[in-house]
């Protein structure tokens, strides 16, 4: 299984940032994600939730891109001191989700980025994150096509649809000069320090120095923003880990079930979790998992055991209720 962080790796993100979240969940559940067999029939979990190794040949043959592991220039503590909690703006988020050409979104937000608009910086960073695959992988579209050649007819149809959307959204932006990993890092840091939840979630993911209370306050701020993408990024660090979140405990952090529950929360709050959405597109184009289901069902069928999913759904309901009543201190208590 791919490990998400390596201190020596260069700063290059995978093409679609949501793929990082998928890989993290796969890593957290110790390889339980299964490549579907012929006809997309759901795999039968073993007693220990172990994958059928024979099904992983296609996935393991796909090219890997080094994951980001370099430290952000801003600590979570310093970000909290500089920024205020802000609610996510649905108009820009919808425009991003609906865009057929992310280069247009980047151009439209250029002036706002120059004016240090945190949300504009965060959305621009997301656009670069999503399109980085086509920038760093030579002949990326051809590689995807070759991967799809070995699939079933249904999988090829699903994959062709996902590839068309990805190319339409990204090829124009990926072909531009003047942006690289350093630019993405600068945008994320600027987004975080100017109140954007996505930027804060990305800073939180890599910060290991800030004190526990600062991290918990950052977690609360992300949830308070209502930004489903930021909450999805945040979910990456809330399971069993050697990273910063190992000392963040409470009723909704510290286990694989918590990671799944927070991903369900993000879907319920409006993350792009549908069958044709960004998360399923990333699974198909990067992992060869071209499934005729949405992300919630994917988590249920291929990531969680039945008992884990039931527990995750129960936690999802509890979290959504606490968000509704503003019980953020109950979601992430400072002390237990």
N, C-alpha and C positions, 0 to 999 in steps of 0.2 A: 504494500500500500504506500502511496506517495505521502511523504511527510510534508506538511504545509510550510514549515519554516526552517530555514537553514541560514545561520548567521553569515556564511560565506557566499551565499548566492547573490547574484547581481539583481538589481532592481528592475525586474520585468514581470508585469502581471499577465495572466492569461487573458485571452481576448475578451471574454465576457465575465464580468466580476462575479456574477451569480454562480459560475462554475466553481469558483473558490469555495463558496458555501457548500456546494454539493460535495466536493472533495473532503471538506472538513467533516461533514456528517458521516461520509463513508469511513473516514479515519476513526471517528469517535466510536462508531459501532463495530469497529474491529473487522472490517471487511465484509459486512453483511449484505452490501449491495450486490445484487445479482443481475447479470446480463440475461435478458429473457430468452427463452428457447424459441424454437420455430413457432410462428403463429402468435407470438406475444403472450403465451399462456403464463400465468403467474407461477413463480417458482415455489416449491414447497420448502418451508424453513426446516432446518434440522433442529435437533434438541438443543444444541448450543448456538444456533443461529449462524453456523458456519456456511460459507459460500461453496458452491460446486466449482472447484478450480477449473474444470474443463470448460466452463462457460465464459471464462475471462480472457480467452485468447484474443478476441477481436479488440476488447478494450485495452489490453496491455500492449497491443501492437501500435496504438495511436501515439503520435509524437507528443512528447511532454515539453512544456515550457517552464523554465525556472520561475518559482513563485517568489513574490516580494518577501523580503525578510529584513531589509535595511530599516533602521529606526527612523521614524518621522522626526523632524526637527523640533517639534513641540511636544512637551509632556502633557498628559491629561490635566495635571494640576495647573499648569500655566494657561492652558486653553480655557479652563473654567474661570480663571481670574480675568481673562480678556473678553469673554463672550457672555451673552445672556441667552437664556432658553427662549427659543422661538418656535412657533408652530409651523409645520411644513405648509407650503403653498400648493394647493391642489392644481392650480392652473398650469404651472410649469411642469409639475410631475406628469400630468395628463398629456401635455404637449410632447414630453420626452417619450412616454410610453407609446403614443400614437404616431410618432415621427416615422416617415419613410426614408429620411435622409438626415442622419445626425449631424452632418456638416452644416446643415441649415440651422439646427438648434444652436450649435457652437457659435455660428456667426451672429445669430439673433441675441445671444447672451454676451457677446464680446464687450460691449460698452458697460454692461452691469458688472462683468468680471473686473474690468479696469477700475470700476468704482468700488471695489472690495465688497460686492454683494455676496454674502456667504452662500446663499442658496444657489445663485448663478454659478459660483465657483464649484459647488458640489455637483451640480447637474453636468457641468462641462467635464469635470473629472470622470463622472460616470460614463459619459459618451466616449471619452478616450479609453477608459477601462474596457468597455464593451467591444471597441473596434481594434484593440491592440493585437488580437490574434492575426488579423489580416495584414497588420503592419510588420509583425516580427516573424511570421511563418511564410517562407517562400511558397508561392503557388498554393496558398491556403485553400482556395476553392477547389482546386484539382485534388488535393489530399482528401477533402471531405467527399468529393465524388467517388474516389477510389474506395473509401471506407463504405459508402453506401452500396457499392456494386455487390458486396458480399451479403447484403441483407435480403430479407423476404420482400415480396412485392409491396405489402402494406408498409413495412418499415422504410422502403425506398420512397414511397409516396410521401410519408410523413417527413422523412429527411429532406426530400427535395423542396418541400414547402418551407421547412425551417431554413434551409440554405438560401433560398430565394429572399426570404425576409432579412437574413443576416447580411447578405450581399447588398441589398437595397439600402439598408440602414448604414452600412459601414464602408463600402468600397471608396466612396468619395472622400470621406474623412481620412481613411487609412492611407490614401495616396498623397496626402499633403505633407510637405516638409514643415519643419519648425516645431514639432512636438515629439517628445520622447518620455522616458520614464521619469526623468527629472522634472519635466513640466507637470506631469500628473501628480507627483509628490508635492510640488509647490501649490498646486490647486487644492489638493486635499488639506494641506496645512492651512491655507488661507480660508478655506471653507470652514474648518473647525474653529479657527480663531475668530471668525465672524458669525458664529452662531448656527452654522449648518449642522444638522444631526448626522447626516451621512459622513461628513468630514470628521466629526467627533467620533463616530463609530469606527472609522478607519484608524484614527489616532489611538483610540482605546485598544484596538486589536494588537497594536505593536508596542504599546507602552508597558514597561515592566518596572519602572522606577517610582511612579507616583504612589502615594500612600493609599491605604485601603479606603479611607473615607472619600478621597477624591475620586477613586474609581467608581465607588458606589454612587456618588453624586452624578458622575458622568452617565452611568447606566440609567439613573432616574431621568436625567435630562433627555436622553435619547427616547425613552418611552413617552415622556411628556410631549415630545415633538409630534407624535402621531405619525411619523414618517415610516411607512412600512418597509422601505428599502433599508433604511438605517437600522431598524429593528431586526431585519433579516441578517445584516452584517453582524450586529451585536450578538445574535444567537450563536455565532461561530465560537465565541469564547466562554460560553456558559456551561460547558460540560466538564468532564474529567480531563484535566490538562495540566501540563507542567508550566504553562504560561501564566500570565497575570491573574487569571480568573480562579486559580486554585484556592485562593483565600477569600473569594466572594461566595458566601454561602447564604442560606436562607431557604425559603420554601420553593424557589424557582430557579435555582442555580446549582450546578455541581454534578449533574448526571446526564446520561444520554437522553433520558426522557425529557429533561429540561430543554436540551437543544431542539428536540423535535417539537415540543410544545411551543417554544418561541417562534419556530418557523411556521407553525399553524397560526399563531397569533398574527404574524406578518401577513399571511395570506388573507386572514379575516379582515385585516385593516386595509386591504387593497393592493397588496403586492401582486405582481404579474404571475399568478400561479396556475392559470388555465392551461388547457391542453395545447393551445398554440402560443403560450406565453414565453417570456424570456427564460425562465428557469428550465422548462422542458426543452426549449431550443438549445440551451447550453448543454443539457444532458445528451441530447441527440448528436450535436455537431462535435462535441469534445470527447464524449464517452461512448458514442455509438449506441446509446439507449434511446431509440426512436420509438416512443411509446404512445399509444392512443389513449392516454389518460392525462389528468392534470397532476400538479405537484403534490397536492394533498394525498391523492390516491397512491402516487408513487411512494411517498413516505410510508403509507400504510402497508403497501404490498411488498416493497423491496428494501425498506430500511428497518422498520420497527417489527418486533414480535407483536402478536395480537394483544398481549397484556401491556406491553410498552405503549402501544398506540392508544389503548383505552385510558391509560393513566395520563398520557400526553393530552388527550382531548379534555379530560377532566381539568387538568391544569390550565389548558387554554381558556376554558370557560371561567375559571377563577381569575385569571389574569385580565381577561376582557372586562369582567365585572369590576375589578379593582381600578382599571383604567377609567371606566365610566364614572366611578365615584371619586376619582382622584386619590386613591390609596397607594400612591407611589412608594411611601415609606414602608408599607406592608409588603410590597413586591420585592424591594431591595432594602431590607433593614440594615442600619449601620452596625448594630450588634444583635446577636442572637441569644 
